[in-house]
Amino acid sequence: MPPFAAVQCVEGPRHTRGTPPNVVETDPRTWLELATGTLTWSEAEAAGRITASGNRADLAPHLPLLRMA
């Protein structure tokens, strides 16, 4: 139900039912800050702004998605 979504954003095992093995949860603002590089993964994790479980749930190598000029 909008504004919430679930996506598979990195290559890996496909999962269709139940709780998947690698889950990241955050609010929209935090995700936008991570995606644009105004917040780092470690800063968000330390501040409790994300929860990540599973050995493939660390998205730090894939962030930021956009580089601010």
C-alpha positions in Angstrom: 0.0 0.0 0.0 1.5 3.4 -1.0 3.7 5.1 0.1 5.4 1.8 1.2 7.1 -0.6 -1.1 9.2 -3.7 -1.3 11.8 -4.1 -3.9 14.8 -6.4 -4.7 17.5 -3.9 -5.4 20.6 -6.0 -5.8 21.2 -9.3 -7.6 20.6 -12.4 -5.5 18.2 -15.2 -4.7 14.6 -14.6 -5.8 12.1 -14.7 -3.0 8.3 -14.7 -3.3 6.7 -15.7 0.0 7.3 -15.2 3.7 10.0 -13.1 5.2 13.0 -12.9 2.9 16.5 -13.7 4.2 18.0 -10.2 3.6 15.8 -7.3 4.6 16.5 -3.6 5.0 13.9 -1.3 6.5 14.0 2.5 6.7 11.8 5.6 6.3 11.6 7.4 3.0 13.7 10.4 4.1 16.6 8.2 5.2 16.5 6.3 2.0 16.7 9.5 0.0 19.6 10.7 2.1 21.4 7.4 1.6 20.7 7.5 -2.2 22.0 11.0 -2.6 25.0 10.6 -0.4 24.0 13.1 2.3 24.0 10.3 4.8 26.3 7.3 4.9 25.2 3.7 5.6 27.2 3.6 8.8 25.8 6.9 10.1 22.2 5.7 9.4 22.9 2.4 11.1 24.6 4.1 14.2 21.6 6.4 14.5 19.1 3.6 14.4 17.6 5.0 11.2 17.8 1.6 9.4 17.4 -2.0 10.4 19.2 -4.6 8.3 19.3 -8.3 8.7 21.0 -11.0 6.7 24.5 -11.3 5.3 23.6 -9.4 2.1 21.6 -6.6 3.7 24.6 -4.1 3.9 23.9 -1.8 0.9 26.9 0.5 1.7 28.9 -0.7 -1.4 25.9 0.3 -3.6 25.4 3.8 -2.2 25.1 6.6 -2.9 23.0 6.0 -6.1 23.3 9.7 -7.1 26.4 11.9 -6.7 25.6 15.5 -5.7 27.6 18.0 -7.6 
